[in-house]
Amino acid sequence: MSVLNIAAYHFVDLESVDQELERLQQACESHDLLGTVLVAPEGVNIFLAGGAAAVGAFVDWLRADARFAHIVIKYSHSERVPFARLRVRRKREIISFRQPHLRPVQQRAPSVDPATLKRWLDAGRDDHGRQVVLVDTRNQQEHCYGSFAAAIKLPIVKFTDLGTALEPHRADLRDKTVVSFCTGGVRCEKAALWMQEAGYGEVLQLDGGILGYFEHAGGAHYQGDCFVFDERVALKPDLSPLVDDTPIPAA
């Protein structure tokens, strides 16, 4: 596969969103990358694709900035670029949750890495003997393609609906270790912070989301594929595209 795809987000205070928009736009264009970059006062959310060398050069450029030195990149491959154009957009939040008092920039929610979560799921409990319950923070369109087995899947259309949809499960989550998850980590990070504040007890986020889990733990305990918002439609546990993206030969 000749195209390298990256997905990444990073919470960081940005003093000038307009300046960051210009810098990221120029960097993407100079490396012929297509995809979507969302920029907000709280950070960036990046989905880009291009040639491997060009993507690598962009990542090196991004990490050369001390503010993004530790950004976590999730990689996958495809035969062609799954984006039609480049969009670098200003947003109020890199993922809209409408809980402005939550500040992932200042403090991350506690997390569990993919290997540890797999070990817990293999054992049926965490290291303290508590039952582990997974909460899918994505919307219905996404979890219809696949999710962790036995995860709580909420009937939501927008991420902002999560709080209302989760409330009926409050009693079921009491005295259990709750792990929130999403595609790449940004939603489950905000969700974990909110759930802690709302009194849901021991709540962790899955570090790196489903894509990070696929990369480090494969498809164990996961059923189906992971929906992505591009022309690949979804990624399989081996991170290959669900939809055949082989270029059509010219006539």
C-alpha positions in Angstrom: 0.0 0.0 0.0 1.5 3.3 -1.1 -0.5 5.9 0.9 0.2 6.6 4.6 -2.7 7.8 6.7 -2.4 9.5 10.1 -4.9 10.3 12.8 -3.8 12.4 15.8 -5.1 14.9 18.4 -3.4 17.0 21.0 -4.8 19.2 23.7 -2.7 22.3 24.1 -3.5 26.0 24.7 -3.2 27.8 21.4 -2.9 31.6 21.8 -3.6 32.4 18.2 -5.8 29.9 16.3 -5.6 32.0 13.2 -1.8 31.7 13.2 -2.0 28.0 13.7 -4.5 27.7 10.9 -2.1 29.4 8.5 0.9 27.4 9.6 -0.8 24.1 9.3 -2.4 25.0 6.0 1.0 25.9 4.5 2.6 22.7 5.9 -0.1 20.4 4.5 0.0 22.1 1.1 3.8 22.0 0.9 3.7 18.3 1.5 0.7 17.6 -0.8 -1.4 16.2 2.0 -5.2 15.8 1.9 -7.6 15.4 4.8 -9.0 17.4 7.6 -7.3 19.5 10.3 -9.4 21.0 13.1 -7.8 23.8 15.1 -9.4 25.2 18.3 -8.1 27.1 21.3 -7.8 23.8 23.1 -5.6 22.1 20.5 -5.7 20.2 17.2 -7.4 17.2 15.6 -5.7 15.8 12.5 -6.7 13.3 9.8 -4.3 13.4 6.8 -3.0 11.2 4.1 -0.3 11.3 1.4 3.0 9.7 0.4 5.0 8.1 3.3 7.9 10.4 2.9 5.7 13.5 2.8 3.7 12.4 5.9 6.9 11.6 7.7 8.2 15.0 6.9 5.0 16.7 8.1 5.1 14.7 11.4 8.8 15.7 11.9 7.8 19.4 11.3 4.9 19.2 13.7 7.0 17.6 16.5 9.8 20.1 16.1 7.4 22.5 17.8 7.8 22.0 21.5 4.0 22.3 22.0 3.4 19.2 19.8 6.6 17.3 20.6 4.7 14.5 22.3 1.7 14.2 20.0 0.7 10.6 19.5 0.3 9.6 15.9 -1.8 6.6 14.8 -0.8 5.2 11.3 -2.6 3.1 8.7 -2.1 2.4 5.0 -4.2 2.4 1.9 -3.8 2.1 -1.8 -5.1 5.6 -2.5 -5.7 8.8 -0.6 -9.2 8.5 1.1 -9.8 12.2 1.1 -11.0 14.4 -1.8 -9.5 17.6 -0.6 -7.6 19.4 2.2 -9.7 21.2 4.9 -8.0 23.2 7.7 -10.8 24.6 9.8 -11.3 26.7 12.9 -13.5 25.2 15.6 -14.6 26.1 19.1 -13.6 22.6 20.2 -11.6 19.9 18.5 -14.5 17.7 19.3 -17.7 19.4 20.3 -18.9 18.5 23.8 -20.2 21.9 25.1 -18.7 21.4 28.5 -16.4 24.4 28.6 -15.4 23.9 32.2 -13.7 20.6 31.2 -10.0 21.3 30.6 -8.1 18.3 29.1 -5.3 20.8 28.5 -4.7 21.1 32.2 -5.3 17.6 33.3 -5.9 14.4 31.4 -8.3 11.7 32.6 -6.6 8.6 33.9 -6.0 6.1 31.1 -5.5 2.4 30.4 -3.1 1.3 27.6 -4.3 -1.3 25.1 -2.2 -4.2 26.3 -3.4 -3.8 29.9 -7.1 -3.5 28.8 -6.7 -6.7 26.7 -5.2 -8.5 29.8 -8.1 -7.3 31.9 -10.6 -8.5 29.4 -8.9 -11.8 29.1 -9.1 -12.2 32.9 -12.6 -10.8 33.2 -11.5 -8.3 35.8 -8.9 -5.5 36.4 -5.9 -5.8 38.6 -8.0 -5.1 41.7 -10.5 -7.7 40.9 -13.2 -5.3 39.8 -15.5 -5.9 36.9 -14.5 -3.9 33.8 -17.3 -2.2 31.8 -16.6 -0.6 28.5 -18.6 2.5 27.4 -18.7 3.3 23.6 -18.7 7.1 23.4 -19.3 7.1 19.6 -22.6 7.6 17.8 -25.0 4.9 16.5 -23.7 5.2 12.9 -20.2 4.3 14.1 -20.9 1.5 16.5 -23.1 -0.3 14.0 -19.9 -1.2 12.1 -18.3 -2.7 15.2 -17.5 -2.3 18.9 -16.1 -4.2 21.8 -18.1 -7.2 22.8 -20.5 -6.4 25.7 -19.7 -2.7 25.6 -22.5 -0.3 26.5 -23.5 1.3 23.1 -25.5 4.5 23.5 -28.3 5.5 21.2 -26.8 8.9 20.4 -26.5 10.9 17.2 -24.2 13.6 18.6 -21.4 13.4 21.2 -23.2 16.2 23.1 -26.0 13.7 23.8 -23.7 11.4 25.8 -24.6 12.6 29.3 -28.4 12.1 28.9 -28.0 8.8 27.2 -25.6 7.4 29.8 -27.7 8.4 32.9 -29.9 5.2 32.8 -26.7 3.1 33.2 -25.5 4.9 36.3 -26.5 2.1 38.7 -25.0 -0.6 36.5 -21.7 1.2 36.6 -21.4 1.6 40.3 -18.4 -0.2 42.0 -17.0 -1.2 38.6 -14.0 0.0 36.6 -15.4 1.9 33.6 -13.3 2.3 30.4 -14.6 4.9 27.9 -13.4 4.5 24.3 -13.9 6.0 20.9 -12.1 5.9 17.5 -8.9 7.7 18.3 -9.1 8.9 21.9 -10.3 12.5 21.8 -14.0 11.8 22.7 -13.3 9.2 25.3 -10.8 11.5 27.0 -13.4 14.3 27.4 -16.1 11.7 28.3 -13.9 10.2 31.0 -13.3 13.6 32.6 -17.0 14.4 32.5 -18.0 11.0 33.9 -15.6 11.4 36.8 -17.0 14.9 37.6 -20.6 13.5 37.3 -19.9 10.9 39.9 -19.6 7.7 37.9 -16.7 6.5 40.0 -13.6 4.8 38.7 -13.5 5.9 35.1 -10.5 5.5 32.7 -10.1 6.3 29.0 -8.7 3.8 26.5 -5.4 5.5 25.5 -5.3 5.9 21.7 -8.9 4.7 21.3 -9.9 1.8 19.1 -7.2 2.5 16.5 -4.5 2.4 19.1 -6.0 -0.8 20.4 -6.0 -2.4 16.9 -2.3 -1.3 16.6 -1.1 -2.8 19.9 -3.6 -5.5 20.7 -5.2 -6.5 17.4 -8.9 -7.4 17.4 -9.2 -9.4 20.6 -12.5 -8.8 22.3 -13.6 -6.5 19.5 -16.4 -7.5 17.1 -16.5 -6.0 13.6 -14.6 -3.0 12.2 -14.0 0.6 13.3 -15.9 3.3 11.4 -13.8 6.2 10.1 -15.0 9.4 8.5 -13.4 9.0 5.1 -13.7 7.0 1.9 -12.4 3.8 3.5 -15.6 3.8 5.6 -14.1 1.6 8.3 -10.8 -0.1 9.3 -10.5 -3.8 10.1 -8.6 -4.9 13.2 -5.4 -5.3 11.0 -6.0 -1.6 10.1 -6.7 -2.4 6.4 -9.6 -0.6 4.8 -13.1 -2.2 4.8 -13.8 -0.8 1.3 -11.5 -1.9 -1.5 -9.5 1.2 -2.3 -7.4 -0.2 -5.1 -7.1 2.5 -7.8 -9.1 1.8 -10.9 -6.8 1.3 -13.9 -7.1 3.9 -16.7 -9.0 2.8 -19.7 
